[in-house]
Amino acid sequence: MKKAAFVYSEKYLSYKFNSEHPFNQQRIQLTLDLLNKHGAISPSDIVPSRQASDEELELVHDPGYVNAVRQAGRGTLPGNKAESYGLGTEDTPIFPNMHESSAELVGGTLTAADYVMTGKAEHALNLGGGLHHGFRGKASGFCVYNDSSVAIKYIQEKYGARVLYIDTDAHHGDGVQWTFYDDPDVCTLSLHETGRYLFPGTGGINERGQGKGYGFTFNVPLDAFTEDDSWLYAYRKSFREVCAYFRPDVILTQNGADAHYYDPLTHLSATMKIYREIPKLAHELAHEYCNGRWIAVGGGGYDIWRVVPRAWALIWLEMTDNPRSTGPLPAAWLEAWKSRATMPLPEYWDDPEGIYKPIPRKPDIEEKNALTLEKALYPIQSSKNTACGQKQN
């Protein structure tokens, strides 16, 4: 058994809307090169992705939508029809071979799932995945197909496993949530910036699931300008409690790296401290509850030079129990990319102190987040109280 598998293909770079679009898959290339120049990955660790079949995509996506995406990538989908599918918009422009490129990302996550569920690897990482805004019949928020939703349904049908999905992207993981909103065998937990200020505007604490799935959807919407300590308190408490409550067979984490203060599209004030801790806890709980079964995907992250490569490299270093994650970044990596970077590259794995001015509302934000967390976890507390009452009776 491999300790971990790194799923990758150069084809990931063809998922490209245009040169000005904020979703830039060069960040995966930057991350892999950082790991290579750090001596932290070898060719034997890298597993090639594959293109998901139409049958696999249609575990979640409507066949008509899959056909529309294929036509769009060939330039044969009428504009008015494209718009009805969320294609050709400012967020999700049409690009050549859109279907093939999008299906490759999904196939990468399915490959990661197979490696973990068959015991070929304890953990698997597909940084090309994490496109959590895709819906059954519509593209949204830079996402054409929803690889996590397809992979979860695939794991359910092929392996009969209960899946815990944890989403730490600054944007709410809406597409995955709604796909499994009535399914008691899939539990979703999303920590994100409140939708009052940020796309997609969903993810309130009152979104808890429906029917048999009620009580298996958890959302922790954090206030704008939330800093490391408050963010990590919410993450640690919610992840631990949801794990103990749901007791999953496998954990799938979505690792958007856009909660960082530097991210240009969000309003949170986290630093590299949270990206050091996010994979640590996922690793620990995967071994505690799932015999190590942990699948990780990428997601958002729009400061591709200063934030994403470090944050995503830390996931791989954690998966492989590599302790070399402090101090200076590899000089060879800095030299290779500094002339192409649009801003000065960071020189260390961690951020220096004081990358932003003190937040004047910090106590209010922390208090509000703590109250939000308490309300978000209410179904768990309620179930504990019910269980205690039954024991007493």
C-alpha positions as a Markdown table, in Angstrom:
| # | Residue | x | y | z |
|---|---|---|---|---|
| 1 | Met | 0.0 | 0.0 | 0.0 |
| 2 | Lys | 1.2 | 3.5 | -0.9 |
| 3 | Lys | 1.2 | 6.1 | 1.9 |
| 4 | Ala | -0.4 | 8.5 | -0.5 |
| 5 | Ala | -1.1 | 8.9 | -4.2 |
| 6 | Phe | -0.8 | 12.3 | -6.1 |
| 7 | Val | -3.2 | 12.2 | -9.0 |
| 8 | Tyr | -2.2 | 14.5 | -11.8 |
| 9 | Ser | -2.2 | 15.1 | -15.6 |
| 10 | Glu | -0.9 | 17.9 | -17.8 |
| 11 | Lys | -4.5 | 17.9 | -19.2 |
| 12 | Tyr | -5.6 | 19.7 | -16.1 |
| 13 | Leu | -4.0 | 22.9 | -17.5 |
| 14 | Ser | -6.5 | 22.8 | -20.4 |
| 15 | Tyr | -9.3 | 23.6 | -18.0 |
| 16 | Lys | -8.8 | 27.3 | -18.8 |
| 17 | Phe | -11.6 | 29.8 | -19.4 |
| 18 | Asn | -9.3 | 32.6 | -20.7 |
| 19 | Ser | -6.1 | 34.3 | -19.8 |
| 20 | Glu | -7.8 | 36.9 | -17.6 |
| 21 | His | -10.0 | 34.6 | -15.6 |
| 22 | Pro | -9.2 | 34.3 | -11.9 |
| 23 | Phe | -9.5 | 30.4 | -12.0 |
| 24 | Asn | -6.0 | 29.5 | -13.1 |
| 25 | Gln | -4.9 | 25.9 | -13.1 |
| 26 | Gln | -1.2 | 26.9 | -13.2 |
| 27 | Arg | -1.5 | 26.8 | -9.4 |
| 28 | Ile | -1.4 | 23.0 | -9.6 |
| 29 | Gln | 1.8 | 23.1 | -11.7 |
| 30 | Leu | 3.3 | 25.6 | -9.2 |
| 31 | Thr | 2.4 | 23.3 | -6.3 |
| 32 | Leu | 3.9 | 20.2 | -7.9 |
| 33 | Asp | 7.0 | 22.0 | -8.8 |
| 34 | Leu | 7.4 | 23.2 | -5.3 |
| 35 | Leu | 7.1 | 19.7 | -4.0 |
| 36 | Asn | 9.6 | 18.4 | -6.6 |
| 37 | Lys | 12.2 | 21.1 | -5.7 |
| 38 | His | 11.6 | 20.5 | -2.0 |
| 39 | Gly | 12.4 | 16.8 | -2.6 |
| 40 | Ala | 9.1 | 15.8 | -1.2 |
| 41 | Ile | 7.6 | 13.8 | -4.1 |
| 42 | Ser | 8.9 | 11.3 | -6.6 |
| 43 | Pro | 7.6 | 10.0 | -10.0 |
| 44 | Ser | 6.4 | 6.8 | -8.3 |
| 45 | Asp | 4.0 | 8.9 | -6.2 |
| 46 | Ile | 2.2 | 10.4 | -9.2 |
| 47 | Val | -0.8 | 8.6 | -10.6 |
| 48 | Pro | -2.2 | 9.6 | -13.9 |
| 49 | Ser | -5.8 | 10.8 | -14.0 |
| 50 | Arg | -8.3 | 9.6 | -16.6 |
| 51 | Gln | -11.4 | 11.1 | -18.2 |
| 52 | Ala | -14.7 | 10.3 | -16.5 |
| 53 | Ser | -17.2 | 8.5 | -18.7 |
| 54 | Asp | -20.6 | 9.9 | -19.5 |
| 55 | Glu | -22.1 | 7.1 | -17.4 |
| 56 | Glu | -20.0 | 8.2 | -14.4 |
| 57 | Leu | -20.8 | 11.9 | -14.9 |
| 58 | Glu | -24.5 | 11.0 | -15.1 |
| 59 | Leu | -24.4 | 9.6 | -11.6 |
| 60 | Val | -25.0 | 13.2 | -10.7 |
| 61 | His | -25.4 | 15.3 | -13.9 |
| 62 | Asp | -28.3 | 15.3 | -16.2 |
| 63 | Pro | -27.5 | 13.7 | -19.6 |
| 64 | Gly | -28.9 | 16.7 | -21.5 |
| 65 | Tyr | -26.4 | 18.9 | -19.6 |
| 66 | Val | -23.4 | 16.7 | -20.3 |
| 67 | Asn | -24.4 | 16.8 | -24.0 |
| 68 | Ala | -24.7 | 20.6 | -23.8 |
| 69 | Val | -21.2 | 20.9 | -22.3 |
| 70 | Arg | -19.8 | 18.7 | -25.1 |
| 71 | Gln | -21.5 | 20.8 | -27.8 |
| 72 | Ala | -20.4 | 24.1 | -26.1 |
| 73 | Gly | -16.7 | 22.9 | -26.3 |
| 74 | Arg | -17.2 | 22.2 | -30.0 |
| 75 | Gly | -18.8 | 25.6 | -30.6 |
| 76 | Thr | -22.1 | 24.1 | -31.7 |
| 77 | Leu | -24.3 | 25.1 | -28.7 |
| 78 | Pro | -26.6 | 28.1 | -29.4 |
| 79 | Gly | -26.0 | 31.1 | -27.1 |
| 80 | Asn | -29.5 | 31.2 | -25.6 |
| 81 | Lys | -29.3 | 27.5 | -24.8 |
| 82 | Ala | -25.9 | 27.8 | -23.3 |
| 83 | Glu | -27.1 | 30.5 | -20.9 |
| 84 | Ser | -29.8 | 28.2 | -19.6 |
| 85 | Tyr | -27.1 | 25.8 | -18.6 |
| 86 | Gly | -24.9 | 28.4 | -17.0 |
| 87 | Leu | -22.4 | 28.3 | -19.8 |
| 88 | Gly | -21.0 | 31.3 | -21.6 |
| 89 | Thr | -21.4 | 33.5 | -18.6 |
| 90 | Glu | -18.8 | 35.8 | -17.1 |
| 91 | Asp | -18.0 | 33.3 | -14.4 |
| 92 | Thr | -18.0 | 30.2 | -16.6 |
| 93 | Pro | -17.1 | 31.2 | -20.2 |
| 94 | Ile | -17.1 | 28.5 | -22.9 |
| 95 | Phe | -13.6 | 27.2 | -24.0 |
| 96 | Pro | -12.5 | 24.6 | -26.5 |
| 97 | Asn | -12.9 | 20.9 | -25.4 |
| 98 | Met | -14.8 | 22.0 | -22.3 |
| 99 | His | -16.3 | 18.6 | -21.8 |
| 100 | Glu | -13.1 | 16.7 | -22.2 |
| 101 | Ser | -11.1 | 19.0 | -19.8 |
| 102 | Ser | -13.9 | 19.0 | -17.2 |
| 103 | Ala | -14.3 | 15.2 | -17.4 |
| 104 | Glu | -10.6 | 14.8 | -16.8 |
| 105 | Leu | -10.8 | 16.6 | -13.5 |
| 106 | Val | -13.7 | 14.4 | -12.4 |
| 107 | Gly | -11.8 | 11.3 | -13.5 |
| 108 | Gly | -8.9 | 12.4 | -11.4 |
| 109 | Thr | -11.1 | 12.5 | -8.3 |
| 110 | Leu | -12.6 | 9.1 | -9.2 |
| 111 | Thr | -9.0 | 7.7 | -9.6 |
| 112 | Ala | -8.2 | 9.1 | -6.1 |
| 113 | Ala | -11.3 | 7.4 | -4.7 |
| 114 | Asp | -10.4 | 4.1 | -6.3 |
| 115 | Tyr | -6.9 | 4.2 | -4.9 |
| 116 | Val | -8.1 | 4.8 | -1.4 |
| 117 | Met | -11.2 | 2.5 | -1.4 |
| 118 | Thr | -9.3 | -0.4 | -2.8 |
| 119 | Gly | -6.4 | 0.0 | -0.4 |
| 120 | Lys | -3.8 | 0.9 | -3.0 |
| 121 | Ala | -3.1 | 4.0 | -0.9 |
| 122 | Glu | -4.1 | 5.3 | 2.5 |
| 123 | His | -4.6 | 8.8 | 1.2 |
| 124 | Ala | -5.0 | 10.4 | -2.3 |
| 125 | Leu | -4.8 | 14.0 | -3.5 |
| 126 | Asn | -6.3 | 15.4 | -6.6 |
| 127 | Leu | -5.7 | 19.1 | -6.7 |
| 128 | Gly | -7.5 | 19.4 | -10.0 |
| 129 | Gly | -10.7 | 18.6 | -8.3 |
| 130 | Gly | -12.8 | 20.5 | -5.8 |
| 131 | Leu | -15.3 | 22.1 | -8.2 |
| 132 | His | -18.0 | 22.3 | -5.7 |
| 133 | His | -20.5 | 24.7 | -7.3 |
| 134 | Gly | -21.5 | 22.5 | -10.2 |
| 135 | Phe | -25.2 | 21.5 | -10.2 |
| 136 | Arg | -27.0 | 18.6 | -11.8 |
| 137 | Gly | -27.9 | 20.5 | -14.9 |
| 138 | Lys | -26.0 | 23.8 | -14.6 |
| 139 | Ala | -22.5 | 25.2 | -14.4 |
| 140 | Ser | -21.8 | 27.8 | -11.7 |
| 141 | Gly | -19.0 | 29.7 | -10.1 |
| 142 | Phe | -16.1 | 28.5 | -12.3 |
| 143 | Cys | -17.4 | 24.9 | -12.0 |
| 144 | Val | -18.6 | 22.9 | -15.0 |
| 145 | Tyr | -18.9 | 19.3 | -13.6 |
| 146 | Asn | -18.9 | 18.7 | -9.8 |
| 147 | Asp | -16.2 | 16.1 | -9.3 |
| 148 | Ser | -16.8 | 15.7 | -5.5 |
| 149 | Ser | -20.5 | 15.0 | -6.0 |
| 150 | Val | -19.8 | 12.5 | -8.7 |
| 151 | Ala | -17.1 | 10.8 | -6.6 |
| 152 | Ile | -19.3 | 10.6 | -3.5 |
| 153 | Lys | -22.1 | 8.9 | -5.6 |
| 154 | Tyr | -19.5 | 6.7 | -7.2 |
| 155 | Ile | -18.1 | 5.6 | -3.8 |
| 156 | Gln | -21.7 | 5.0 | -2.5 |
| 157 | Glu | -22.6 | 2.8 | -5.5 |
| 158 | Lys | -19.3 | 1.0 | -6.0 |
| 159 | Tyr | -18.1 | 0.6 | -2.4 |
| 160 | Gly | -21.3 | 1.0 | -0.3 |
| 161 | Ala | -19.5 | 3.5 | 2.0 |
| 162 | Arg | -20.7 | 6.4 | 4.1 |
| 163 | Val | -18.9 | 9.6 | 3.1 |
| 164 | Leu | -18.1 | 12.7 | 5.2 |
| 165 | Tyr | -17.5 | 15.7 | 3.0 |
| 166 | Ile | -15.6 | 18.6 | 4.6 |
| 167 | Asp | -15.3 | 21.9 | 2.7 |
| 168 | Thr | -13.0 | 24.7 | 3.9 |
| 169 | Asp | -13.2 | 26.9 | 0.8 |
| 170 | Ala | -14.2 | 30.4 | 1.6 |
| 171 | His | -17.2 | 30.0 | -0.7 |
| 172 | His | -20.1 | 27.7 | 0.4 |
| 173 | Gly | -20.0 | 24.2 | -1.0 |
| 174 | Asp | -23.5 | 24.5 | -2.4 |
| 175 | Gly | -23.4 | 22.1 | -5.3 |
| 176 | Val | -22.3 | 19.1 | -3.1 |
| 177 | Gln | -24.7 | 20.1 | -0.3 |
| 178 | Trp | -27.8 | 20.2 | -2.5 |
| 179 | Thr | -26.9 | 16.9 | -4.3 |
| 180 | Phe | -27.0 | 15.0 | -1.0 |
| 181 | Tyr | -29.4 | 17.2 | 0.9 |
| 182 | Asp | -31.9 | 14.3 | 1.5 |
| 183 | Asp | -29.3 | 11.5 | 1.9 |
| 184 | Pro | -28.5 | 10.2 | 5.4 |
| 185 | Asp | -25.5 | 8.3 | 4.2 |
| 186 | Val | -23.6 | 11.4 | 3.1 |
| 187 | Cys | -22.8 | 14.1 | 5.7 |
| 188 | Thr | -21.6 | 17.5 | 4.5 |
| 189 | Leu | -19.8 | 20.2 | 6.6 |
| 190 | Ser | -18.9 | 23.5 | 5.0 |
| 191 | Leu | -16.9 | 26.3 | 6.8 |
| 192 | His | -17.1 | 29.4 | 4.7 |
| 193 | Glu | -17.4 | 33.2 | 4.7 |
| 194 | Thr | -21.0 | 34.2 | 5.3 |
| 195 | Gly | -23.1 | 34.5 | 2.2 |
| 196 | Arg | -24.2 | 38.0 | 3.2 |
| 197 | Tyr | -21.1 | 39.3 | 1.3 |
| 198 | Leu | -20.0 | 36.5 | -0.9 |
| 199 | Phe | -21.1 | 34.1 | -3.7 |
| 200 | Pro | -23.1 | 31.9 | -3.7 |
| 201 | Gly | -25.0 | 33.5 | -0.9 |
| 202 | Thr | -26.1 | 30.2 | 0.6 |
| 203 | Gly | -24.8 | 28.1 | 3.5 |
| 204 | Gly | -26.8 | 29.4 | 6.5 |
| 205 | Ile | -27.0 | 27.4 | 9.7 |
| 206 | Asn | -30.7 | 26.7 | 9.0 |
| 207 | Glu | -29.7 | 24.5 | 6.0 |
| 208 | Arg | -29.6 | 21.2 | 7.8 |
| 209 | Gly | -30.9 | 18.7 | 5.2 |
| 210 | Gln | -34.4 | 17.4 | 4.4 |
| 211 | Gly | -36.4 | 14.2 | 4.8 |
| 212 | Lys | -34.1 | 11.3 | 5.8 |
| 213 | Gly | -31.1 | 13.6 | 5.3 |
| 214 | Tyr | -32.2 | 16.1 | 7.9 |
| 215 | Gly | -29.4 | 16.5 | 10.5 |
| 216 | Phe | -26.7 | 15.5 | 8.1 |
| 217 | Thr | -25.9 | 18.9 | 6.6 |
| 218 | Phe | -23.8 | 21.4 | 8.6 |
| 219 | Asn | -22.8 | 24.9 | 7.7 |
| 220 | Val | -20.6 | 27.3 | 9.7 |
| 221 | Pro | -20.8 | 30.7 | 8.0 |
| 222 | Leu | -18.0 | 32.8 | 9.4 |
| 223 | Asp | -18.1 | 36.6 | 9.6 |
| 224 | Ala | -16.0 | 38.7 | 7.2 |
| 225 | Phe | -12.5 | 39.4 | 8.6 |
| 226 | Thr | -12.4 | 36.3 | 10.6 |
| 227 | Glu | -8.8 | 35.6 | 11.7 |
| 228 | Asp | -6.8 | 32.4 | 12.4 |
| 229 | Asp | -7.8 | 31.6 | 16.0 |
| 230 | Ser | -11.5 | 32.0 | 15.5 |
| 231 | Trp | -11.4 | 30.1 | 12.2 |
| 232 | Leu | -9.4 | 27.2 | 13.7 |
| 233 | Tyr | -11.7 | 27.0 | 16.7 |
| 234 | Ala | -14.7 | 26.6 | 14.5 |
| 235 | Tyr | -12.9 | 24.0 | 12.3 |
| 236 | Arg | -11.6 | 21.8 | 15.0 |
| 237 | Lys | -14.8 | 21.7 | 17.0 |
| 238 | Ser | -17.1 | 21.2 | 14.1 |
| 239 | Phe | -15.0 | 18.6 | 12.4 |
| 240 | Arg | -14.4 | 16.6 | 15.6 |
| 241 | Glu | -18.1 | 16.7 | 16.6 |
| 242 | Val | -19.4 | 15.9 | 13.2 |
| 243 | Cys | -17.0 | 12.9 | 12.8 |
| 244 | Ala | -18.1 | 11.5 | 16.2 |
| 245 | Tyr | -21.8 | 12.0 | 15.3 |
| 246 | Phe | -21.7 | 10.6 | 11.7 |
| 247 | Arg | -18.8 | 8.0 | 12.0 |
| 248 | Pro | -17.9 | 7.9 | 8.3 |
| 249 | Asp | -16.2 | 5.2 | 6.3 |
| 250 | Val | -14.2 | 7.7 | 4.3 |
| 251 | Ile | -13.5 | 11.4 | 4.5 |
| 252 | Leu | -13.4 | 13.6 | 1.5 |
| 253 | Thr | -11.9 | 17.1 | 2.0 |
| 254 | Gln | -12.3 | 20.0 | -0.3 |
| 255 | Asn | -9.3 | 22.3 | 0.2 |
| 256 | Gly | -10.1 | 25.7 | -1.3 |
| 257 | Ala | -7.2 | 28.1 | -0.4 |
| 258 | Asp | -9.1 | 31.3 | -0.6 |
| 259 | Ala | -9.8 | 32.1 | 3.1 |
| 260 | His | -6.3 | 33.7 | 3.2 |
| 261 | Tyr | -6.0 | 37.4 | 3.8 |
| 262 | Tyr | -4.2 | 37.8 | 0.4 |
| 263 | Asp | -7.0 | 36.2 | -1.6 |
| 264 | Pro | -8.5 | 38.8 | -4.0 |
| 265 | Leu | -12.0 | 37.4 | -4.1 |
| 266 | Thr | -12.9 | 37.0 | -0.4 |
| 267 | His | -12.9 | 38.9 | 2.8 |
| 268 | Leu | -11.5 | 36.6 | 5.5 |
| 269 | Ser | -8.2 | 37.3 | 7.3 |
| 270 | Ala | -6.6 | 33.9 | 7.7 |
| 271 | Thr | -2.9 | 33.2 | 7.2 |
| 272 | Met | -0.9 | 30.1 | 6.4 |
| 273 | Lys | -1.5 | 28.9 | 10.0 |
| 274 | Ile | -4.9 | 27.5 | 9.1 |
| 275 | Tyr | -3.5 | 25.7 | 6.0 |
| 276 | Arg | -1.0 | 24.0 | 8.2 |
| 277 | Glu | -3.7 | 22.8 | 10.6 |
| 278 | Ile | -6.5 | 21.9 | 8.1 |
| 279 | Pro | -4.7 | 18.7 | 6.8 |
| 280 | Lys | -3.4 | 17.7 | 10.2 |
| 281 | Leu | -6.8 | 17.3 | 11.6 |
| 282 | Ala | -8.2 | 15.6 | 8.5 |
| 283 | His | -5.3 | 13.1 | 8.7 |
| 284 | Glu | -5.8 | 12.5 | 12.4 |
| 285 | Leu | -9.6 | 11.9 | 12.1 |
| 286 | Ala | -9.2 | 9.7 | 9.0 |
| 287 | His | -7.1 | 7.3 | 11.0 |
| 288 | Glu | -9.4 | 7.6 | 14.1 |
| 289 | Tyr | -12.6 | 6.8 | 12.2 |
| 290 | Cys | -11.8 | 5.5 | 8.7 |
| 291 | Asn | -8.7 | 3.3 | 8.9 |
| 292 | Gly | -6.9 | 6.2 | 7.2 |
| 293 | Arg | -9.2 | 6.5 | 4.2 |
| 294 | Trp | -8.8 | 10.2 | 3.2 |
| 295 | Ile | -9.4 | 11.7 | -0.2 |
| 296 | Ala | -8.4 | 15.4 | -0.7 |
| 297 | Val | -9.2 | 17.7 | -3.6 |
| 298 | Gly | -8.4 | 21.3 | -4.5 |
| 299 | Gly | -10.9 | 24.0 | -5.0 |
| 300 | Gly | -10.8 | 27.8 | -4.9 |
| 301 | Gly | -7.7 | 29.9 | -4.4 |
| 302 | Tyr | -7.0 | 33.0 | -6.5 |
| 303 | Asp | -3.6 | 34.2 | -5.2 |
| 304 | Ile | -1.8 | 31.6 | -7.1 |
| 305 | Trp | 1.7 | 32.9 | -6.3 |
| 306 | Arg | 1.8 | 33.6 | -2.6 |
| 307 | Val | -0.9 | 31.3 | -1.1 |
| 308 | Val | -2.0 | 28.3 | -3.1 |
| 309 | Pro | 1.3 | 26.5 | -3.8 |
| 310 | Arg | 2.3 | 26.6 | -0.1 |
| 311 | Ala | -1.2 | 25.7 | 1.2 |
| 312 | Trp | -1.7 | 22.7 | -1.2 |
| 313 | Ala | 1.9 | 21.5 | -0.8 |
| 314 | Leu | 1.2 | 21.2 | 3.0 |
| 315 | Ile | -1.6 | 18.7 | 2.3 |
| 316 | Trp | 0.9 | 16.4 | 0.5 |
| 317 | Leu | 3.5 | 16.9 | 3.2 |
| 318 | Glu | 0.9 | 15.9 | 5.9 |
| 319 | Met | -0.3 | 12.9 | 3.9 |
| 320 | Thr | 3.3 | 11.6 | 3.6 |
| 321 | Asp | 4.3 | 12.4 | 7.2 |
| 322 | Asn | 7.0 | 14.7 | 5.9 |
| 323 | Pro | 8.1 | 17.1 | 8.7 |
| 324 | Arg | 10.0 | 19.4 | 6.5 |
| 325 | Ser | 7.4 | 22.2 | 6.2 |
| 326 | Thr | 9.0 | 25.1 | 8.0 |
| 327 | Gly | 11.8 | 27.6 | 7.2 |
| 328 | Pro | 12.7 | 28.9 | 3.7 |
| 329 | Leu | 11.1 | 27.7 | 0.6 |
| 330 | Pro | 13.4 | 26.0 | -1.9 |
| 331 | Ala | 15.7 | 28.5 | -3.6 |
| 332 | Ala | 15.4 | 26.6 | -6.9 |
| 333 | Trp | 11.6 | 27.1 | -6.9 |
| 334 | Leu | 11.8 | 30.8 | -6.2 |
| 335 | Glu | 14.4 | 31.2 | -8.9 |
| 336 | Ala | 12.3 | 29.2 | -11.4 |
| 337 | Trp | 9.2 | 31.3 | -11.0 |
| 338 | Lys | 10.1 | 34.8 | -9.8 |
| 339 | Ser | 10.4 | 36.2 | -13.3 |
| 340 | Arg | 7.0 | 34.9 | -14.3 |
| 341 | Ala | 5.2 | 35.8 | -11.0 |
| 342 | Thr | 3.0 | 38.9 | -11.1 |
| 343 | Met | 4.0 | 39.8 | -7.5 |
| 344 | Pro | 7.0 | 39.0 | -5.1 |
| 345 | Leu | 7.0 | 35.4 | -4.1 |
| 346 | Pro | 7.0 | 34.4 | -0.4 |
| 347 | Glu | 10.3 | 33.2 | 0.8 |
| 348 | Tyr | 9.1 | 31.0 | 3.7 |
| 349 | Trp | 6.6 | 28.3 | 4.3 |
| 350 | Asp | 4.9 | 30.5 | 6.9 |
| 351 | Asp | 3.7 | 34.0 | 6.7 |
| 352 | Pro | 5.6 | 36.7 | 8.6 |
| 353 | Glu | 3.8 | 38.4 | 11.5 |
| 354 | Gly | 1.7 | 41.4 | 10.7 |
| 355 | Ile | 0.7 | 40.9 | 7.1 |
| 356 | Tyr | -2.3 | 43.1 | 7.8 |
| 357 | Lys | -3.3 | 45.8 | 10.3 |
| 358 | Pro | -5.1 | 44.7 | 13.4 |
| 359 | Ile | -8.9 | 44.1 | 12.9 |
| 360 | Pro | -10.7 | 46.5 | 15.2 |
| 361 | Arg | -13.8 | 44.3 | 15.5 |
| 362 | Lys | -11.9 | 41.2 | 16.5 |
| 363 | Pro | -13.7 | 40.4 | 19.8 |
| 364 | Asp | -17.1 | 41.0 | 18.2 |
| 365 | Ile | -16.2 | 38.7 | 15.3 |
| 366 | Glu | -15.0 | 35.9 | 17.5 |
| 367 | Glu | -18.1 | 36.1 | 19.8 |
| 368 | Lys | -20.4 | 36.1 | 16.7 |
| 369 | Asn | -18.5 | 33.1 | 15.2 |
| 370 | Ala | -18.7 | 31.1 | 18.5 |
| 371 | Leu | -22.5 | 31.7 | 18.6 |
| 372 | Thr | -22.9 | 30.7 | 15.0 |
| 373 | Leu | -20.9 | 27.5 | 15.6 |
| 374 | Glu | -23.1 | 26.6 | 18.6 |
| 375 | Lys | -26.2 | 27.0 | 16.5 |
| 376 | Ala | -24.7 | 25.1 | 13.6 |
| 377 | Leu | -24.0 | 22.1 | 15.7 |
| 378 | Tyr | -27.4 | 22.1 | 17.4 |
| 379 | Pro | -28.6 | 18.8 | 15.7 |
| 380 | Ile | -25.6 | 17.0 | 17.3 |
| 381 | Gln | -26.3 | 18.4 | 20.8 |
| 382 | Ser | -30.0 | 17.6 | 20.3 |
| 383 | Ser | -29.3 | 14.0 | 19.4 |
| 384 | Lys | -27.1 | 13.7 | 22.5 |
| 385 | Asn | -29.8 | 15.0 | 24.7 |
| 386 | Thr | -32.3 | 12.6 | 23.2 |
| 387 | Ala | -30.0 | 9.7 | 23.7 |
| 388 | Cys | -29.4 | 10.7 | 27.3 |
| 389 | Gly | -33.2 | 10.9 | 27.9 |
| 390 | Gln | -33.7 | 7.5 | 26.4 |
| 391 | Lys | -31.0 | 6.0 | 28.7 |
| 392 | Gln | -32.6 | 7.6 | 31.8 |
| 393 | Asn | -36.0 | 6.2 | 30.8 |
